[in-house]
């Protein structure tokens, strides 16, 4: 599943506002599995000087991320594909550590 970034403007944002928005995003993403679509919340970051909030998701499409954001009340300016090097490295580590079928490496 590719990663996506939802970017939105958050004037005068605070840690509590970011945490609240992130919790809504996480809850909606978790509920998507019941509808047959897959959206996984990854993390959120607030750029204080830019008053910009970035919410990161893994999903099969940007449209699914946009719908999850709408349901969470996050009025994003745009959804774009993203690449997270730490996240990518973690996936590589998980694949390398995964048990092999039939015990064959």
N, CA, C and O atoms as CSV, one atom per row, in Angstrom:
chain,resi,resn,atom,element,x,y,z
A,1,UNK,N,N,0.842,-1.169,0.000
A,1,UNK,CA,C,0.000,0.000,0.000
A,1,UNK,C,C,0.897,1.245,0.000
A,1,UNK,O,O,1.802,1.348,0.828
A,2,UNK,N,N,0.662,2.170,-0.899
A,2,UNK,CA,C,1.467,3.397,-0.897
A,2,UNK,C,C,1.076,4.328,0.252
A,2,UNK,O,O,-0.004,4.209,0.831
A,3,UNK,N,N,1.968,5.241,0.560
A,3,UNK,CA,C,1.713,6.250,1.592
A,3,UNK,C,C,1.235,7.534,0.942
A,3,UNK,O,O,1.596,7.846,-0.193
A,4,UNK,N,N,0.411,8.277,1.683
A,4,UNK,CA,C,-0.126,9.552,1.221
A,4,UNK,C,C,-0.015,10.579,2.333
A,4,UNK,O,O,-0.002,10.240,3.516
A,5,UNK,N,N,0.065,11.837,1.935
A,5,UNK,CA,C,0.099,12.948,2.878
A,5,UNK,C,C,-1.094,13.854,2.605
A,5,UNK,O,O,-1.300,14.307,1.479
A,6,UNK,N,N,-1.866,14.109,3.636
A,6,UNK,CA,C,-2.942,15.088,3.582
A,6,UNK,C,C,-2.391,16.374,4.181
A,6,UNK,O,O,-1.973,16.403,5.338
A,7,UNK,N,N,-2.394,17.425,3.391
A,7,UNK,CA,C,-1.857,18.717,3.838
A,7,UNK,C,C,-3.017,19.681,4.044
A,7,UNK,O,O,-3.887,19.823,3.186
A,8,UNK,N,N,-3.011,20.341,5.200
A,8,UNK,CA,C,-4.055,21.332,5.440
A,8,UNK,C,C,-3.526,22.489,6.276
A,8,UNK,O,O,-2.550,22.355,7.013
A,9,UNK,N,N,-4.184,23.599,6.143
A,9,UNK,CA,C,-3.840,24.815,6.870
A,9,UNK,C,C,-4.521,24.761,8.228
A,9,UNK,O,O,-5.711,24.457,8.319
A,10,UNK,N,N,-3.768,25.055,9.285
A,10,UNK,CA,C,-4.319,25.042,10.639
A,10,UNK,C,C,-3.805,26.279,11.369
A,10,UNK,O,O,-2.755,26.252,12.011
A,11,UNK,N,N,-4.564,27.354,11.255
A,11,UNK,CA,C,-4.148,28.628,11.855
A,11,UNK,C,C,-4.095,28.510,13.376
A,11,UNK,O,O,-5.018,27.997,14.010
A,12,UNK,N,N,-2.993,28.996,13.944
A,12,UNK,CA,C,-2.864,29.009,15.393
A,12,UNK,C,C,-2.970,27.641,16.017
A,12,UNK,O,O,-3.510,27.501,17.114
A,13,UNK,N,N,-2.468,26.634,15.343
A,13,UNK,CA,C,-2.562,25.262,15.833
A,13,UNK,C,C,-1.849,25.070,17.158
A,13,UNK,O,O,-0.947,25.828,17.513
A,14,UNK,N,N,-2.258,24.064,17.865
A,14,UNK,CA,C,-1.647,23.727,19.151
A,14,UNK,C,C,-1.461,22.219,19.209
A,14,UNK,O,O,-2.005,21.484,18.385
A,15,UNK,N,N,-0.702,21.773,20.171
A,15,UNK,CA,C,-0.510,20.332,20.346
A,15,UNK,C,C,-1.848,19.632,20.562
A,15,UNK,O,O,-2.088,18.565,19.998
A,16,UNK,N,N,-2.716,20.223,21.369
A,16,UNK,CA,C,-4.003,19.571,21.639
A,16,UNK,C,C,-4.873,19.518,20.384
A,16,UNK,O,O,-5.575,18.530,20.166
A,17,UNK,N,N,-4.837,20.561,19.559
A,17,UNK,CA,C,-5.607,20.553,18.310
A,17,UNK,C,C,-5.076,19.478,17.364
A,17,UNK,O,O,-5.850,18.779,16.710
A,18,UNK,N,N,-3.751,19.350,17.297
A,18,UNK,CA,C,-3.143,18.331,16.452
A,18,UNK,C,C,-3.494,16.932,16.954
A,18,UNK,O,O,-3.854,16.062,16.161
A,19,UNK,N,N,-3.393,16.714,18.249
A,19,UNK,CA,C,-3.710,15.402,18.815
A,19,UNK,C,C,-5.174,15.042,18.600
A,19,UNK,O,O,-5.498,13.887,18.326
A,20,UNK,N,N,-6.051,16.018,18.723
A,20,UNK,CA,C,-7.475,15.784,18.508
A,20,UNK,C,C,-7.747,15.401,17.051
A,20,UNK,O,O,-8.486,14.455,16.778
A,21,UNK,N,N,-7.143,16.143,16.123
A,21,UNK,CA,C,-7.319,15.852,14.699
A,21,UNK,C,C,-6.738,14.478,14.358
A,21,UNK,O,O,-7.334,13.719,13.594
A,22,UNK,N,N,-5.577,14.164,14.925
A,22,UNK,CA,C,-4.944,12.871,14.672
A,22,UNK,C,C,-5.818,11.733,15.195
A,22,UNK,O,O,-5.931,10.697,14.540
A,23,UNK,N,N,-6.426,11.906,16.343
A,23,UNK,CA,C,-7.288,10.866,16.907
A,23,UNK,C,C,-8.513,10.643,16.016
A,23,UNK,O,O,-8.924,9.501,15.809
A,24,UNK,N,N,-9.095,11.715,15.492
A,24,UNK,CA,C,-10.233,11.567,14.569
A,24,UNK,C,C,-9.798,10.832,13.305
A,24,UNK,O,O,-10.503,9.948,12.820
A,25,UNK,N,N,-8.631,11.203,12.772
A,25,UNK,CA,C,-8.115,10.559,11.563
A,25,UNK,C,C,-7.879,9.079,11.808
A,25,UNK,O,O,-8.220,8.250,10.965
A,26,UNK,N,N,-7.303,8.740,12.947
A,26,UNK,CA,C,-7.029,7.346,13.303
A,26,UNK,C,C,-8.337,6.553,13.425
A,26,UNK,O,O,-8.435,5.436,12.918
A,27,UNK,N,N,-9.322,7.123,14.085
A,27,UNK,CA,C,-10.601,6.431,14.289
A,27,UNK,C,C,-11.305,6.163,12.961
A,27,UNK,O,O,-11.827,5.070,12.740
A,28,UNK,N,N,-11.318,7.147,12.089
A,28,UNK,CA,C,-11.970,6.961,10.786
A,28,UNK,C,C,-11.204,5.937,9.955
A,28,UNK,O,O,-11.813,5.070,9.328
A,29,UNK,N,N,-9.882,6.027,9.945
A,29,UNK,CA,C,-9.074,5.066,9.183
A,29,UNK,C,C,-9.343,3.647,9.673
A,29,UNK,O,O,-9.469,2.727,8.864
A,30,UNK,N,N,-9.431,3.462,10.981
A,30,UNK,CA,C,-9.707,2.144,11.542
A,30,UNK,C,C,-11.068,1.611,11.094
A,30,UNK,O,O,-11.233,0.404,10.922
A,31,UNK,N,N,-12.033,2.495,10.906
A,31,UNK,CA,C,-13.382,2.075,10.519
A,31,UNK,C,C,-13.483,1.713,9.039
A,31,UNK,O,O,-14.460,1.085,8.631
A,32,UNK,N,N,-12.506,2.089,8.235
A,32,UNK,CA,C,-12.578,1.829,6.803
A,32,UNK,C,C,-12.519,0.339,6.473
A,32,UNK,O,O,-13.065,-0.081,5.453
A,33,UNK,N,N,-11.874,-0.460,7.304
A,33,UNK,CA,C,-11.788,-1.890,7.045
A,33,UNK,C,C,-13.155,-2.545,6.968
A,33,UNK,O,O,-13.350,-3.491,6.205
A,34,UNK,N,N,-14.102,-2.050,7.752
A,34,UNK,CA,C,-15.453,-2.609,7.750
A,34,UNK,C,C,-16.154,-2.354,6.424
A,34,UNK,O,O,-17.052,-3.105,6.042
A,35,UNK,N,N,-15.751,-1.301,5.722
A,35,UNK,CA,C,-16.372,-0.973,4.443
A,35,UNK,C,C,-15.655,-1.583,3.251
A,35,UNK,O,O,-15.998,-1.291,2.105
A,36,UNK,N,N,-14.662,-2.430,3.508
A,36,UNK,CA,C,-13.965,-3.084,2.420
A,36,UNK,C,C,-12.821,-2.280,1.827
A,36,UNK,O,O,-12.165,-2.732,0.889
A,37,UNK,N,N,-12.577,-1.098,2.362
A,37,UNK,CA,C,-11.458,-0.283,1.889
A,37,UNK,C,C,-10.408,-0.255,2.984
A,37,UNK,O,O,-10.719,-0.436,4.162
A,38,UNK,N,N,-9.184,-0.032,2.596
A,38,UNK,CA,C,-8.107,-0.049,3.573
A,38,UNK,C,C,-7.412,1.306,3.634
A,38,UNK,O,O,-6.818,1.757,2.654
A,39,UNK,N,N,-7.493,1.944,4.786
A,39,UNK,CA,C,-6.775,3.185,5.064
A,39,UNK,C,C,-6.159,3.008,6.438
A,39,UNK,O,O,-6.845,2.655,7.398
A,40,UNK,N,N,-4.866,3.255,6.525
A,40,UNK,CA,C,-4.188,3.120,7.817
A,40,UNK,C,C,-3.555,4.460,8.176
A,40,UNK,O,O,-2.777,5.016,7.401
A,41,UNK,N,N,-3.893,4.970,9.350
A,41,UNK,CA,C,-3.296,6.204,9.853
A,41,UNK,C,C,-1.862,5.911,10.274
A,41,UNK,O,O,-1.602,4.914,10.946
A,42,UNK,N,N,-0.917,6.790,9.876
A,42,UNK,CA,C,0.486,6.604,10.240
A,42,UNK,C,C,0.943,7.594,11.294
A,42,UNK,O,O,1.446,7.196,12.344
A,43,UNK,N,N,0.771,8.887,11.025
A,43,UNK,CA,C,1.216,9.905,11.978
A,43,UNK,C,C,0.791,11.277,11.484
A,43,UNK,O,O,0.310,11.427,10.360
A,44,UNK,N,N,0.976,12.286,12.345
A,44,UNK,CA,C,0.682,13.669,11.989
A,44,UNK,C,C,1.820,14.563,12.456
A,44,UNK,O,O,2.484,14.280,13.453
A,45,UNK,N,N,2.032,15.640,11.724
A,45,UNK,CA,C,3.068,16.619,12.044
A,45,UNK,C,C,2.498,18.012,11.811
A,45,UNK,O,O,1.764,18.236,10.849
A,46,UNK,N,N,2.838,18.942,12.691
A,46,UNK,CA,C,2.414,20.327,12.534
A,46,UNK,C,C,3.642,21.202,12.340
A,46,UNK,O,O,4.556,21.193,13.164
A,47,UNK,N,N,3.660,21.956,11.250
A,47,UNK,CA,C,4.746,22.894,10.953
A,47,UNK,C,C,4.329,24.261,11.493
A,47,UNK,O,O,3.547,24.975,10.865
A,48,UNK,N,N,4.853,24.612,12.647
A,48,UNK,CA,C,4.390,25.777,13.404
A,48,UNK,C,C,4.492,27.067,12.590
A,48,UNK,O,O,3.508,27.798,12.469
A,49,UNK,N,N,5.665,27.354,12.032
A,49,UNK,CA,C,5.850,28.615,11.315
A,49,UNK,C,C,4.978,28.714,10.064
A,49,UNK,O,O,4.581,29.810,9.667
A,50,UNK,N,N,4.683,27.583,9.450
A,50,UNK,CA,C,3.857,27.575,8.237
A,50,UNK,C,C,2.375,27.403,8.530
A,50,UNK,O,O,1.547,27.549,7.630
A,51,UNK,N,N,2.026,27.094,9.780
A,51,UNK,CA,C,0.653,26.792,10.169
A,51,UNK,C,C,0.062,25.720,9.252
A,51,UNK,O,O,-1.076,25.821,8.795
A,52,UNK,N,N,0.867,24.698,9.003
A,52,UNK,CA,C,0.487,23.610,8.111
A,52,UNK,C,C,0.501,22.296,8.875
A,52,UNK,O,O,1.446,21.996,9.604
A,53,UNK,N,N,-0.536,21.536,8.704
A,53,UNK,CA,C,-0.655,20.244,9.350
A,53,UNK,C,C,-0.538,19.158,8.279
A,53,UNK,O,O,-1.179,19.237,7.231
A,54,UNK,N,N,0.277,18.158,8.548
A,54,UNK,CA,C,0.479,17.046,7.629
A,54,UNK,C,C,0.034,15.763,8.320
A,54,UNK,O,O,0.552,15.406,9.379
A,55,UNK,N,N,-0.923,15.078,7.717
A,55,UNK,CA,C,-1.401,13.794,8.222
A,55,UNK,C,C,-0.967,12.734,7.222
A,55,UNK,O,O,-1.220,12.868,6.025
A,56,UNK,N,N,-0.318,11.687,7.701
A,56,UNK,CA,C,0.197,10.644,6.827
A,56,UNK,C,C,-0.619,9.366,6.985
A,56,UNK,O,O,-0.951,8.948,8.095
A,57,UNK,N,N,-0.934,8.756,5.838
A,57,UNK,CA,C,-1.742,7.543,5.781
A,57,UNK,C,C,-1.111,6.558,4.812
A,57,UNK,O,O,-0.339,6.946,3.935
A,58,UNK,N,N,-1.440,5.288,4.972
A,58,UNK,CA,C,-1.181,4.274,3.956
A,58,UNK,C,C,-2.554,3.868,3.425
A,58,UNK,O,O,-3.477,3.614,4.200
A,59,UNK,N,N,-2.681,3.812,2.105
A,59,UNK,CA,C,-3.976,3.496,1.505
A,59,UNK,C,C,-3.765,3.018,0.077
A,59,UNK,O,O,-2.692,3.202,-0.497
A,60,UNK,N,N,-4.793,2.403,-0.488
A,60,UNK,CA,C,-4.703,1.959,-1.863
A,60,UNK,C,C,-4.900,3.111,-2.843
A,60,UNK,O,O,-4.506,3.004,-4.004
A,61,UNK,N,N,-5.510,4.219,-2.390
A,61,UNK,CA,C,-5.700,5.351,-3.291
A,61,UNK,C,C,-5.790,6.663,-2.518
A,61,UNK,O,O,-6.155,6.691,-1.343
A,62,UNK,N,N,-5.454,7.730,-3.197
A,62,UNK,CA,C,-5.603,9.059,-2.629
A,62,UNK,C,C,-7.059,9.403,-2.388
A,62,UNK,O,O,-7.378,10.166,-1.476
A,63,UNK,N,N,-7.945,8.843,-3.203
A,63,UNK,CA,C,-9.381,9.084,-3.028
A,63,UNK,C,C,-9.867,8.521,-1.700
A,63,UNK,O,O,-10.701,9.131,-1.031
A,64,UNK,N,N,-9.345,7.358,-1.318
A,64,UNK,CA,C,-9.721,6.784,-0.014
A,64,UNK,C,C,-9.229,7.664,1.130
A,64,UNK,O,O,-9.928,7.834,2.129
A,65,UNK,N,N,-8.035,8.220,0.988
A,65,UNK,CA,C,-7.505,9.135,2.009
A,65,UNK,C,C,-8.378,10.388,2.081
A,65,UNK,O,O,-8.720,10.843,3.172
A,66,UNK,N,N,-8.735,10.940,0.935
A,66,UNK,CA,C,-9.580,12.138,0.911
A,66,UNK,C,C,-10.933,11.870,1.565
A,66,UNK,O,O,-11.453,12.723,2.285
A,67,UNK,N,N,-11.507,10.687,1.320
A,67,UNK,CA,C,-12.787,10.339,1.936
A,67,UNK,C,C,-12.642,10.160,3.444
A,67,UNK,O,O,-13.505,10.599,4.204
A,68,UNK,N,N,-11.562,9.522,3.881
A,68,UNK,CA,C,-11.323,9.371,5.315
A,68,UNK,C,C,-11.163,10.740,5.969
A,68,UNK,O,O,-11.695,10.976,7.054
A,69,UNK,N,N,-10.441,11.632,5.322
A,69,UNK,CA,C,-10.241,12.981,5.853
A,69,UNK,C,C,-11.573,13.718,5.962
A,69,UNK,O,O,-11.839,14.390,6.959
A,70,UNK,N,N,-12.404,13.588,4.937
A,70,UNK,CA,C,-13.712,14.249,4.962
A,70,UNK,C,C,-14.540,13.736,6.139
A,70,UNK,O,O,-15.160,14.520,6.857
A,71,UNK,N,N,-14.546,12.417,6.332
A,71,UNK,CA,C,-15.316,11.832,7.430
A,71,UNK,C,C,-14.767,12.241,8.791
A,71,UNK,O,O,-15.512,12.303,9.769
A,72,UNK,N,N,-13.469,12.520,8.858
A,72,UNK,CA,C,-12.848,12.936,10.122
A,72,UNK,C,C,-12.964,14.438,10.343
A,72,UNK,O,O,-12.512,14.951,11.367
A,73,UNK,N,N,-13.562,15.141,9.400
A,73,UNK,CA,C,-13.708,16.584,9.535
A,73,UNK,C,C,-12.428,17.352,9.247
A,73,UNK,O,O,-12.269,18.487,9.695
A,74,UNK,N,N,-11.513,16.736,8.498
A,74,UNK,CA,C,-10.249,17.384,8.141
A,74,UNK,C,C,-10.388,17.928,6.722
A,74,UNK,O,O,-10.450,17.174,5.751
A,75,UNK,N,N,-10.432,19.214,6.630
A,75,UNK,CA,C,-10.621,19.848,5.325
A,75,UNK,C,C,-9.262,20.127,4.705
A,75,UNK,O,O,-8.728,21.231,4.807
A,76,UNK,N,N,-8.716,19.110,4.064
A,76,UNK,CA,C,-7.374,19.202,3.503
A,76,UNK,C,C,-7.339,19.944,2.193
A,76,UNK,O,O,-8.285,19.915,1.406
A,77,UNK,N,N,-6.215,20.616,1.979
A,77,UNK,CA,C,-6.004,21.317,0.727
A,77,UNK,C,C,-5.628,20.355,-0.384
A,77,UNK,O,O,-6.030,20.532,-1.534
A,78,UNK,N,N,-4.844,19.320,-0.030
A,78,UNK,CA,C,-4.454,18.364,-1.058
A,78,UNK,C,C,-3.976,17.061,-0.434
A,78,UNK,O,O,-3.553,17.010,0.721
A,79,UNK,N,N,-4.061,16.010,-1.245
A,79,UNK,CA,C,-3.564,14.688,-0.886
A,79,UNK,C,C,-2.535,14.316,-1.943
A,79,UNK,O,O,-2.824,14.343,-3.139
A,80,UNK,N,N,-1.333,13.967,-1.496
A,80,UNK,CA,C,-0.274,13.591,-2.425
A,80,UNK,C,C,0.410,12.320,-1.943
A,80,UNK,O,O,0.424,12.022,-0.749
A,81,UNK,N,N,0.977,11.576,-2.890
A,81,UNK,CA,C,1.777,10.407,-2.527
A,81,UNK,C,C,2.976,10.886,-1.733
A,81,UNK,O,O,3.483,11.981,-1.978
A,82,UNK,N,N,3.433,10.092,-0.797
A,82,UNK,CA,C,4.596,10.456,0.006
A,82,UNK,C,C,5.492,9.242,0.196
A,82,UNK,O,O,5.065,8.097,0.045
A,83,UNK,N,N,6.734,9.522,0.527
A,83,UNK,CA,C,7.711,8.482,0.818
A,83,UNK,C,C,8.364,8.844,2.138
A,83,UNK,O,O,8.862,9.957,2.310
A,84,UNK,N,N,8.359,7.918,3.050
A,84,UNK,CA,C,8.965,8.120,4.361
A,84,UNK,C,C,10.121,7.145,4.478
A,84,UNK,O,O,9.900,5.935,4.504
A,85,UNK,N,N,11.335,7.635,4.549
A,85,UNK,CA,C,12.484,6.734,4.567
A,85,UNK,C,C,12.501,5.858,5.807
A,85,UNK,O,O,12.823,4.674,5.704
A,86,UNK,N,N,12.169,6.390,6.968
A,86,UNK,CA,C,12.143,5.574,8.180
A,86,UNK,C,C,11.090,4.481,8.063
A,86,UNK,O,O,11.321,3.335,8.446
A,87,UNK,N,N,9.929,4.851,7.528
A,87,UNK,CA,C,8.833,3.908,7.342
A,87,UNK,C,C,9.251,2.821,6.351
A,87,UNK,O,O,8.996,1.638,6.580
A,88,UNK,N,N,9.893,3.222,5.250
A,88,UNK,CA,C,10.345,2.271,4.238
A,88,UNK,C,C,11.375,1.324,4.829
A,88,UNK,O,O,11.311,0.118,4.592
A,89,UNK,N,N,12.324,1.852,5.596
A,89,UNK,CA,C,13.330,1.001,6.219
A,89,UNK,C,C,12.695,0.022,7.193
A,89,UNK,O,O,13.119,-1.130,7.280
A,90,UNK,N,N,11.682,0.469,7.924
A,90,UNK,CA,C,10.991,-0.417,8.855
A,90,UNK,C,C,10.329,-1.561,8.102
A,90,UNK,O,O,10.380,-2.707,8.547
A,91,UNK,N,N,9.705,-1.259,6.960
A,91,UNK,CA,C,9.072,-2.306,6.159
A,91,UNK,C,C,10.110,-3.317,5.687
A,91,UNK,O,O,9.864,-4.523,5.719
A,92,UNK,N,N,11.265,-2.832,5.250
A,92,UNK,CA,C,12.330,-3.728,4.790
A,92,UNK,C,C,12.772,-4.623,5.931
A,92,UNK,O,O,12.953,-5.825,5.736
A,93,UNK,N,N,12.949,-4.061,7.121
A,93,UNK,CA,C,13.353,-4.859,8.281
A,93,UNK,C,C,12.309,-5.926,8.608
A,93,UNK,O,O,12.655,-7.066,8.920
A,94,UNK,N,N,11.018,-5.548,8.535
A,94,UNK,CA,C,9.953,-6.495,8.841
A,94,UNK,C,C,9.947,-7.644,7.841
A,94,UNK,O,O,9.754,-8.798,8.225
A,95,UNK,N,N,10.153,-7.345,6.578
A,95,UNK,CA,C,10.178,-8.381,5.553
A,95,UNK,C,C,11.358,-9.311,5.785
A,95,UNK,O,O,11.224,-10.528,5.661
A,96,UNK,N,N,12.507,-8.748,6.119
A,96,UNK,CA,C,13.696,-9.565,6.348
A,96,UNK,C,C,13.529,-10.474,7.561
A,96,UNK,O,O,14.061,-11.584,7.582
A,97,UNK,N,N,12.791,-10.009,8.575
A,97,UNK,CA,C,12.609,-10.790,9.801
A,97,UNK,C,C,11.450,-11.780,9.706
A,97,UNK,O,O,11.331,-12.677,10.541
A,98,UNK,N,N,10.598,-11.621,8.694
A,98,UNK,CA,C,9.421,-12.484,8.585
A,98,UNK,C,C,9.842,-13.933,8.382
A,98,UNK,O,O,10.782,-14.208,7.637
A,99,UNK,N,N,9.154,-14.860,9.039
A,99,UNK,CA,C,9.489,-16.272,8.854
A,99,UNK,C,C,9.226,-16.695,7.413
A,99,UNK,O,O,8.252,-16.267,6.793
A,100,UNK,N,N,10.089,-17.522,6.907
A,100,UNK,CA,C,9.963,-18.022,5.538
A,100,UNK,C,C,9.043,-19.233,5.523
A,100,UNK,O,O,8.967,-19.984,6.495
A,101,UNK,N,N,8.342,-19.414,4.404
A,101,UNK,CA,C,7.448,-20.572,4.260
A,101,UNK,C,C,8.261,-21.856,4.291
A,101,UNK,O,O,9.321,-21.938,3.670
A,102,UNK,N,N,7.784,-22.832,4.995
A,102,UNK,CA,C,8.425,-24.134,5.059
A,102,UNK,C,C,9.782,-24.115,5.738
A,102,UNK,O,O,10.546,-25.074,5.624
A,103,UNK,N,N,10.096,-23.017,6.453
A,103,UNK,CA,C,11.350,-22.931,7.157
A,103,UNK,C,C,12.551,-22.697,6.273
A,103,UNK,O,O,13.686,-22.770,6.743
A,104,UNK,N,N,12.323,-22.412,4.979
A,104,UNK,CA,C,13.425,-22.163,4.045
A,104,UNK,C,C,13.692,-20.671,3.960
A,104,UNK,O,O,12.776,-19.901,3.668
A,105,UNK,N,N,14.941,-20.237,4.210
A,105,UNK,CA,C,15.217,-18.806,4.144
A,105,UNK,C,C,15.173,-18.265,2.745
A,105,UNK,O,O,15.387,-17.070,2.538
